[in-house]
Amino acid sequence: MVAPWVVSGLHQSGTLEHWVTDLGYQCLTEADQASLPIEAVEADVGDVVVFSSLTPPSNRAKCHP
């Protein structure tokens, strides 16, 4: 199973400040991500998963058990 990783609960704080990088917009530093709760959103094939537009994804590499 492949699961997207998101920063849990941060969407409740409202819109985050973003800045432009070579790869696009970014709203969290690596230090932020290291200190915030990162969770996998697990879903089976065919499931529908809906995210708030305020839910930041995590780009911190994680291994799924």
N, C-alpha and C positions, 0 to 999 in steps of 0.2 A: 504494500500500500504506500502511495506517495501522498504526503500531506503538506499543505502550505504551513509555514510558520509565521505567526503574528505576535505582536506585542500585546499581551493580554490586558484589557481594561483601559488602555491609554486613550481609546476613543471617547471615554467619558470626560476627558479634560478639554474637549473642543478641538478646534483646528490648530495644528502645530505649525510653527514657523518652518518654512522650506527655503532652501538655497540651491542654486544651480551648480551642478558638477559636470564633469565630462560625460557622464552617463545619463544625465537628466537631473530631476529634482530629488533632493534628499531632505529628510526631516529628522533623522536621528544620527548621532555620531556613533562610532564603534564603542566608545566608552558608555554612552547611553544604553546601547543594546546589551552590553555586558552586565549592566546593573538592573535591567528591567526584566520582568517575568515574560519569557518567551514560551509560547505553547503551540503544539501542533494541532491543527484542525483536522481531525480524522473523519474521513467519509468513505463509504463504499462506492464502488463503481455504480453510476446511475443516480447517486444522491445529488441533491442540489444544496449548495452552500451559499449563503448570502452574507455579504460583509457590508458594514457601514462604510461610507466613503471616508470616514475618519479613522478607520482601523489601519494602522501602519503595518506593512509586512516587515518581517525580519529578514535581513540579508546575511545574518550571521549563520555560518554553516553549522548544521546540526545533522547528526546521524539518527535515523529512525531505528528504534530497536527491532 
